[in-house]
Amino acid sequence: MSDAVVTAIMAGGVGERFWPWSRRRRPKQLLDLTGRGAMLSLTVERACAVSSTDDILIITNRVQRDAVVDLLDGRIPSENVIGEPVGRNTAPCIALAAVWIEHHRGDRPMLVLPADHLVSPVSAFAQQVGAAAAYVSQHDALLTFGIMPARPDTGYGYIHAGEVVDDAGAGIRRVEAFVEKPSAGRALELIHAGDYFWNSGMFLWRTSAILGAISRSMPDLTAVAEKIRVSLGTKPLAEVLDTVYPGAPSQSIDYGVMEQSDDVVLLESKFEWNDVGSWEFMREAHEPDREGNSSVGSHVFVDAADNTVISPDRLVAVLGLSGIAVVDAGDTVLVCPRTRVQEVKRIVRRLHEMGREDLL
């Protein structure tokens, strides 16, 4: 346990790719997709390996805050769960967390974790967080955790890692460039190069370092963060956020800050990582049968292969079909080719256009 590390968990997303299970009031991070507990609960358990419970902060959205507090059941102080009045992407979320941590905990190493990733083993994760915290305690660098690619995946951004910069053998390297999600051919080239890593979206830095970097590359966000900072301890935070947060620019931390900074380093992660990005993840959590059919619940497959069926409460029978995904949420059923599960957000957008907010 490193009491010096404060962990900020980003838990404000809706998880549209996991519709119809994921809804605004029951987002992906509150779902149990592995049989081991809600994604957020697993992330909190992991955070407890590197931070005390008082030093864990959760940024969610206002609509989900009560559900998050109920899920945590007192494990994290309720005042450490902050609800954004509107979603503004990861840069404002991280700026808000950094200002809160600086005010309440001082200039500390700040670990940033998405709420909906899987990491194992926790022991390896904790060891590497400790090494990363030791580095940023001595440097103003922004550290990102890089994942060695397991395949030429086109769904991830990549990071080009350069020379090793730490003396402790932790595998911390200077970042040369960020690469947008590549084509299949380009992804294969990056794999073969050997010095490109998946961008995990997990970070570690001192609060002063990230706030300084934000001030240099996103002065409009700094103006919002400063209004929040001066009000802490004098006004209710929710009231302040209602007033100033809608004016924050909607921007990712990668594009708004990391790609603009000259002092970014990457730690070569030694743990297993999965960002649980679509319903295809369920095939990793639930091993397919001999015909390649993966299922949650009891289902019937006849002359069917390579299908994914997720319906815990109702039997689904599949006859003469291959390569489809079926997800039953009780009030809705999703059916699509497995190759197109990444496009489920298009259904969410269509439902919004139709005014079917009851299904969102």
C-alpha positions in Angstrom: 0.0 0.0 0.0 1.3 3.4 -0.9 -0.5 6.0 1.1 1.1 8.7 -1.0 -1.0 7.9 -4.1 -4.5 9.4 -4.5 -6.7 7.6 -7.0 -9.2 9.4 -9.2 -11.7 7.0 -10.9 -13.6 8.3 -14.0 -17.0 6.8 -13.8 -19.3 9.2 -15.7 -19.7 7.3 -19.0 -22.9 5.8 -20.3 -21.3 2.8 -22.1 -23.5 3.1 -25.2 -21.7 0.1 -26.8 -23.3 -2.1 -24.1 -26.8 -1.1 -24.8 -29.4 -2.5 -24.2 -28.0 -3.5 -20.8 -26.3 -0.2 -20.2 -28.6 2.8 -19.6 -28.1 6.3 -18.3 -29.1 5.3 -14.8 -27.5 1.9 -15.0 -24.3 2.4 -17.1 -21.7 -0.1 -18.0 -19.5 0.5 -14.9 -22.4 -0.5 -12.7 -23.0 -3.8 -14.5 -21.6 -7.2 -13.6 -20.2 -8.4 -16.9 -17.8 -10.9 -15.5 -19.7 -12.6 -12.7 -17.2 -11.1 -10.2 -19.1 -7.9 -9.4 -19.8 -4.5 -11.0 -17.0 -3.0 -13.1 -16.7 0.0 -10.7 -16.5 -2.3 -7.7 -13.6 -4.2 -9.3 -11.9 -0.9 -10.0 -12.3 0.3 -6.5 -10.8 -3.0 -5.2 -7.8 -2.4 -7.4 -7.5 1.2 -6.2 -7.5 0.0 -2.6 -4.3 -1.8 -3.4 -2.5 1.5 -3.9 -4.5 4.1 -2.0 -6.4 4.3 1.3 -10.2 4.5 1.0 -10.1 8.1 2.0 -7.7 8.8 -0.8 -10.0 7.4 -3.6 -12.1 10.0 -5.5 -14.8 9.0 -8.0 -16.0 11.4 -10.6 -19.4 10.3 -12.1 -22.4 12.2 -13.5 -25.2 13.7 -11.5 -27.8 11.2 -12.7 -25.6 8.2 -11.6 -24.2 9.6 -8.4 -26.8 8.0 -6.0 -26.4 4.6 -7.7 -22.7 4.8 -7.4 -22.9 5.7 -3.7 -25.4 2.8 -3.1 -23.1 0.4 -5.0 -20.1 1.4 -2.9 -22.1 0.9 0.4 -19.8 3.0 2.5 -16.5 1.7 1.2 -15.6 5.2 -0.1 -16.7 8.4 1.8 -19.8 9.7 0.0 -18.2 13.2 -0.1 -15.5 11.6 -2.3 -18.1 10.9 -5.0 -18.6 13.9 -7.2 -21.4 14.2 -9.8 -20.7 16.2 -12.9 -23.8 18.2 -14.0 -23.0 17.6 -17.6 -20.5 15.4 -19.4 -17.4 17.2 -20.8 -15.1 14.3 -21.7 -11.9 13.4 -19.8 -9.9 16.6 -19.7 -12.4 18.6 -17.5 -13.1 15.4 -15.4 -9.3 15.1 -14.7 -9.0 18.9 -14.1 -11.9 18.8 -11.5 -10.3 15.8 -9.8 -6.8 17.4 -9.7 -8.2 20.6 -8.2 -10.2 18.7 -5.6 -7.1 16.5 -4.7 -4.8 19.5 -4.5 -7.2 21.3 -2.1 -7.9 18.4 0.1 -4.7 16.3 -0.1 -2.0 18.7 -1.4 0.4 18.1 -4.3 0.3 14.3 -4.4 0.9 11.6 -7.0 -2.5 11.2 -8.7 -3.5 7.9 -10.3 -6.3 8.2 -12.9 -8.3 5.0 -13.7 -11.3 4.5 -16.0 -14.1 2.7 -14.0 -14.7 0.0 -16.6 -11.4 -1.7 -17.3 -10.2 -5.1 -16.2 -6.6 -5.5 -14.8 -4.9 -8.5 -13.4 -3.1 -9.5 -11.3 -3.7 -6.7 -8.9 -0.3 -7.4 -7.2 1.6 -6.6 -10.5 -0.6 -3.5 -11.0 0.2 -2.2 -7.5 3.9 -2.8 -7.9 4.0 -0.8 -11.1 1.9 2.0 -9.7 4.5 2.2 -6.9 7.3 2.5 -9.4 5.4 5.1 -11.4 4.6 7.1 -8.3 8.3 7.1 -7.3 9.2 8.5 -10.7 6.6 11.3 -10.9 7.5 12.3 -7.3 10.9 13.3 -8.7 9.8 14.6 -12.1 7.2 16.9 -13.6 6.3 14.3 -16.2 2.9 13.0 -17.2 3.0 9.2 -17.1 0.7 7.0 -19.1 0.5 3.2 -18.8 1.2 1.5 -22.1 0.0 -2.0 -23.0 2.1 -4.3 -25.2 -0.3 -5.1 -28.1 -1.6 -8.6 -28.3 -2.8 -8.2 -31.8 -3.0 -5.6 -34.6 -6.2 -4.0 -33.2 -7.7 -1.0 -35.0 -9.9 0.0 -32.1 -7.1 1.4 -29.9 -4.8 4.5 -30.1 -1.1 3.6 -30.1 1.9 5.3 -28.4 5.4 5.3 -29.8 7.9 4.8 -27.0 11.5 6.0 -27.1 14.4 5.8 -24.8 14.3 4.5 -21.3 14.4 7.4 -18.8 14.3 5.8 -15.3 17.3 4.3 -13.5 15.3 1.8 -11.4 14.5 -0.7 -14.2 10.8 0.1 -14.1 10.6 0.3 -17.9 9.7 4.0 -18.1 10.3 5.4 -21.5 10.0 8.8 -23.2 6.9 9.1 -25.4 7.8 10.1 -29.0 4.3 10.3 -30.5 0.7 9.4 -30.2 -0.9 7.5 -33.1 -4.6 7.7 -33.8 -6.6 4.5 -34.3 -4.8 2.9 -37.3 -6.0 1.0 -40.4 -5.5 -2.8 -40.3 -2.4 -2.6 -42.3 -0.9 0.2 -40.3 -1.7 -1.6 -37.0 0.2 -4.7 -38.3 3.2 -2.4 -39.0 3.1 -1.0 -35.5 3.0 -4.4 -34.0 6.1 -5.5 -36.0 8.0 -2.4 -35.0 8.0 -3.5 -31.4 8.1 -0.1 -29.7 4.4 0.9 -30.1 2.0 0.3 -27.2 -1.8 0.5 -26.8 -2.9 3.7 -25.1 -4.7 2.3 -21.9 -6.2 5.6 -20.7 -4.6 5.1 -17.3 -2.3 7.9 -16.0 -0.2 8.9 -13.1 1.3 12.4 -12.3 1.5 14.9 -9.5 -1.4 17.2 -9.3 0.8 20.2 -9.9 2.2 18.6 -13.0 -1.2 18.0 -14.6 -2.6 21.3 -13.6 0.5 23.0 -15.1 0.2 21.1 -18.3 -3.5 22.0 -18.6 -2.7 25.7 -18.0 -0.2 25.6 -20.9 -2.4 23.7 -23.5 -6.0 24.4 -22.4 -6.2 27.9 -20.7 -9.9 27.9 -21.2 -10.2 24.8 -19.0 -7.8 26.3 -16.5 -10.2 29.3 -16.1 -13.0 26.9 -15.2 -10.8 24.9 -12.8 -9.7 28.1 -11.1 -13.3 29.1 -10.4 -13.8 25.7 -8.8 -10.6 25.9 -6.8 -11.3 29.2 -5.2 -14.8 28.1 -4.2 -13.8 24.9 -2.5 -14.5 25.0 1.2 -16.7 28.2 0.8 -19.6 27.0 -1.3 -21.3 23.7 -2.0 -19.4 22.0 -4.8 -22.5 20.9 -6.6 -23.8 24.5 -6.7 -20.4 25.7 -8.1 -20.3 23.0 -10.8 -23.9 23.8 -11.9 -22.6 27.4 -12.6 -19.2 26.9 -14.2 -18.9 23.3 -15.4 -21.1 23.7 -18.5 -18.6 26.3 -19.7 -15.7 23.8 -19.7 -14.5 22.7 -23.1 -15.5 19.1 -24.1 -12.1 17.6 -24.8 -10.2 14.4 -24.1 -7.1 14.5 -22.0 -5.1 12.8 -24.7 -5.8 15.3 -27.4 -6.1 18.4 -25.2 -3.1 17.9 -23.0 -1.0 14.7 -23.5 -0.4 15.2 -27.2 0.6 18.8 -26.6 3.0 18.2 -23.8 6.8 17.8 -24.2 7.3 15.8 -21.0 5.2 12.6 -21.4 6.5 9.2 -20.4 5.2 5.6 -20.7 5.5 2.8 -18.3 5.6 -0.7 -20.0 2.8 -2.4 -18.2 3.4 -6.0 -17.1 -0.2 -6.8 -16.1 -3.1 -8.1 -18.2 -5.5 -5.4 -19.4 -8.9 -5.3 -21.1 -10.9 -2.1 -21.8 -14.2 -4.1 -22.1 -15.1 -2.1 -25.2 -18.0 -4.1 -26.7 -20.2 -7.1 -26.4 -17.4 -9.2 -28.0 -15.7 -9.0 -24.6 -18.2 -11.5 -23.3 -16.5 -14.2 -25.4 -13.4 -13.7 -23.3 -15.3 -13.9 -20.1 -17.5 -16.9 -21.2 -15.5 -19.5 -23.2 -17.3 -20.6 -26.4 -18.3 -24.2 -26.9 -17.0 -26.5 -29.6 -19.0 -24.8 -32.3 -17.8 -21.4 -31.2 -21.1 -20.3 -29.5 -20.6 -18.3 -26.4 -23.6 -17.7 -24.1 -24.7 -16.3 -20.8 -27.7 -18.3 -19.6 -29.1 -21.6 -20.9 -29.7 -21.5 -24.7 -30.2 -23.9 -27.6 -28.0 -23.9 -30.7 -29.0 -26.0 -33.7 -26.8 -25.9 -36.9 -25.4 -22.6 -35.5 -21.8 -21.6 -34.9 -19.8 -18.6 -33.7 -22.7 -16.8 -32.1 -22.8 -14.8 -28.9 -26.1 -14.9 -26.9 -26.5 -13.0 -23.7 -29.8 -13.7 -22.0 -29.6 -14.7 -18.3 -33.4 -14.9 -17.8 -34.9 -16.2 -21.0 -34.0 -19.1 -23.2 -32.9 -18.1 -26.7 -32.9 -20.7 -29.5 -30.7 -20.1 -32.5 -31.3 -22.2 -35.7 -29.1 -22.0 -38.8 -27.3 -18.8 -38.1 -23.7 -18.0 -37.6 -21.7 -15.0 -36.4 -24.6 -13.1 -34.7 -24.9 -11.4 -31.3 -28.1 -11.5 -29.3 -28.5 -9.5 -26.1 -31.7 -9.6 -24.1 -32.4 -6.8 -21.6 -35.9 -7.8 -20.7 -37.6 -4.8 -22.3 -35.5 -4.9 -25.4 -33.5 -7.3 -27.5 -30.4 -6.5 -29.6 -29.7 -8.7 -32.7 -26.8 -7.9 -35.0 -23.8 -9.4 -36.7 -20.9 -9.9 -34.3 -18.7 -7.9 -36.6 -20.9 -4.9 -36.0 -21.3 -4.8 -32.3 -19.0 -1.7 -32.2 -21.8 0.1 -34.0 -24.5 -0.3 -31.3 -24.1 3.4 -30.5 -26.0 4.0 -33.8 -29.0 2.4 -32.3 -28.8 4.6 -29.3 -28.7 7.7 -31.5 -31.7 6.5 -33.5 -33.7 5.8 -30.3 -32.9 9.3 -29.1 -34.1 10.7 -32.5 -37.3 8.7 -32.0 -37.8 10.2 -28.6 -37.5 6.8 -26.9 -35.7 8.2 -23.8 -37.4 5.4 -21.8 -35.0 2.9 -23.5 -31.9 5.0 -22.9 
